[in-house]
């Protein structure tokens, strides 16, 4: 099993390069090293299975590298009775990890698009958010990646993405400011070209429309 895992490649790293994964044994050894680095004993009872648990948790938390946003968005529907106005999925909760300190980013995403003859299942939008969230991230990059994937695959008249998140690298270390929120947004197509569409999107996200 370890040999299979070691040979498995990650086709969708943030850099676009193929990355070879280490074996299960190598991952567990690395976790044991980190435990020692904290000053604790990896051989004490409470920590004996921690390396295995961490490896399993990382597989789950970083599963976005193994999934394709284009595949999730690939199935669309054209029987929409001519609907071509804003589709908004808001308050999509997510957990990501900061690529600088590998600590959590916890927040919610709001994603809207203006259809051009076809729509996608609403759950697919949430899944695209999860795919990019389950990678090492910066919030700015994640915001742009979500918008870019939807624009490229669906080719709508425009895409709007807003993300609000708390970064544990600020709350848990450094200046240790709990409760501060970072807000990012990006717009493509009609949203980028028409400030009124941006205002409408933001108003709907805020519940003012």
C-alpha positions in Angstrom: 0.0 0.0 0.0 2.8 2.4 0.9 4.4 1.9 -2.5 1.2 2.7 -4.3 0.8 5.9 -2.3 4.4 6.9 -3.0 3.9 6.5 -6.7 0.7 8.5 -6.8 1.0 11.9 -8.4 -0.8 15.0 -7.6 -2.0 16.4 -11.0 -3.4 19.7 -9.8 -0.9 21.3 -7.5 -1.2 25.1 -7.1 1.9 25.5 -9.3 0.5 23.2 -12.0 3.5 20.8 -11.6 3.1 17.1 -10.9 4.0 16.3 -7.3 5.0 12.9 -6.1 3.5 12.0 -2.8 5.6 10.4 -0.1 4.7 7.0 1.4 2.5 6.5 4.4 5.6 5.6 6.4 7.4 8.8 5.4 4.4 10.9 6.4 4.1 9.3 9.8 7.9 9.7 10.4 7.5 13.4 9.5 4.7 13.8 12.0 6.8 12.1 14.7 9.6 14.6 14.0 7.2 17.5 14.4 5.9 16.0 17.7 9.5 15.9 19.0 10.0 19.5 17.7 7.2 20.6 20.0 9.0 19.1 22.9 6.8 16.0 23.4 7.4 12.3 23.2 5.9 10.6 20.2 6.2 7.2 22.0 3.9 8.1 24.9 0.5 6.5 25.0 -1.6 9.4 23.9 0.6 10.1 20.8 1.3 6.6 19.5 -1.4 6.7 16.9 -1.2 10.5 16.2 1.0 10.2 13.1 -1.5 7.8 11.5 -4.4 10.0 12.4 -2.7 13.1 11.1 -1.9 11.4 7.8 -5.6 10.4 7.5 -6.8 13.9 8.4 -4.5 15.5 5.8 -5.8 13.2 3.1 -9.3 14.5 4.0 -8.5 18.2 4.5 -6.4 18.5 1.4 -8.6 16.4 -0.9 -9.0 19.3 -3.3 -5.8 18.4 -5.0 -7.4 15.2 -6.3 -10.6 16.8 -7.6 -11.2 18.9 -10.8 -13.5 21.9 -10.7 -14.0 21.6 -14.5 -15.4 18.1 -14.0 -17.8 19.3 -11.2 -19.0 22.1 -13.5 -19.2 19.9 -16.6 -22.8 19.0 -16.5 -25.1 22.0 -17.3 -28.8 22.5 -17.9 -30.3 24.5 -20.8 -34.0 24.1 -20.0 -34.2 27.2 -17.8 -37.3 28.9 -19.4 -35.1 31.7 -20.7 -33.8 32.7 -17.3 -30.7 34.8 -17.6 -30.6 36.9 -14.4 -28.3 36.5 -11.4 -27.8 33.2 -9.8 -26.3 33.6 -6.3 -25.2 30.9 -3.8 -24.3 32.6 -0.6 -23.0 31.7 2.8 -21.0 28.6 1.6 -19.0 27.7 4.6 -15.5 26.3 4.1 -12.3 25.4 6.0 -9.0 26.0 4.3 -5.3 26.2 5.3 -2.9 29.1 5.0 0.0 28.2 2.7 2.4 30.3 4.8 1.8 28.7 8.2 -0.5 25.7 7.4 -3.1 26.7 10.0 -6.8 27.0 9.3 -8.7 29.7 7.4 -12.4 29.5 8.3 -15.0 31.4 6.4 -17.8 31.6 3.9 -18.0 32.3 0.2 -20.6 34.0 -1.8 -20.7 33.1 -5.5 -22.9 34.5 -8.3 -23.0 34.3 -12.0 -25.1 35.6 -14.9 -26.1 32.6 -17.1 -25.7 32.7 -20.9 -28.2 30.0 -22.0 -27.2 27.4 -19.4 -27.0 26.9 -15.7 -25.2 24.5 -13.4 -26.5 22.6 -10.4 -26.3 24.7 -7.3 -24.4 22.1 -5.3 -21.7 22.2 -7.9 -20.9 25.8 -7.0 -20.4 24.8 -3.4 -18.3 21.8 -4.4 -16.0 24.1 -6.5 -15.5 26.2 -3.4 -14.6 23.1 -1.4 -12.1 21.9 -4.1 -10.1 25.1 -3.9 -10.5 25.4 -0.1 -9.1 21.9 0.4 -5.7 23.0 -0.8 -2.9 25.2 0.7 -4.2 28.7 0.0 -4.1 32.4 0.3 -7.6 33.9 0.4 -6.8 36.2 -2.5 -5.8 33.3 -4.8 -8.7 31.2 -3.7 -11.1 34.0 -4.6 -9.6 34.4 -8.1 -9.5 30.6 -8.7 -13.2 30.1 -7.9 -14.2 32.9 -10.3 -11.7 31.7 -13.0 -12.9 28.1 -12.9 -16.6 29.1 -13.3 -15.9 31.6 -16.0 -13.7 29.3 -18.0 -16.0 26.2 -17.7 -19.5 27.7 -17.9 -18.6 30.8 -20.0 -21.3 32.9 -18.3 -21.8 36.6 -18.9 -20.0 37.3 -15.7 -19.0 35.9 -12.3 -18.8 37.5 -8.9 -17.1 36.0 -5.9 -16.8 37.3 -2.4 -15.0 35.6 0.5 -15.1 36.5 4.2 -12.8 34.5 6.5 -10.9 34.5 9.7 -7.2 33.5 9.5 -5.8 31.5 12.4 -2.3 32.6 11.5 -3.5 36.0 12.8 -5.6 34.7 15.7 -3.3 32.0 17.0 0.2 33.4 16.4 1.9 36.7 15.7 -0.3 39.6 16.6 -3.0 37.2 18.0 -6.0 39.2 17.0 -9.1 37.0 17.4 -12.3 37.8 15.4 -10.7 39.9 12.7 -12.1 39.1 9.2 -10.5 39.4 5.8 -12.8 40.3 2.9 -11.8 39.6 -0.8 -13.9 39.9 -4.0 -13.4 39.5 -7.7 -15.5 40.2 -10.7 -15.5 39.0 -14.3 -17.4 40.0 -17.4 -20.6 42.0 -16.9 -19.8 42.3 -13.1 -16.4 43.8 -13.8 -17.7 46.1 -16.5 -20.8 47.3 -14.8 -20.5 48.7 -11.3 -24.3 48.5 -10.9 -24.1 44.7 -11.2 -21.4 44.7 -8.5 -23.6 46.7 -6.2 -26.5 44.4 -6.8 -24.4 41.4 -6.1 -23.1 42.9 -2.8 -26.6 44.0 -1.8 -28.0 40.5 -2.3 -25.2 39.0 -0.3 -25.8 41.5 2.5 -29.6 40.8 2.3 -30.4 44.4 1.3 -32.1 43.4 -2.0 
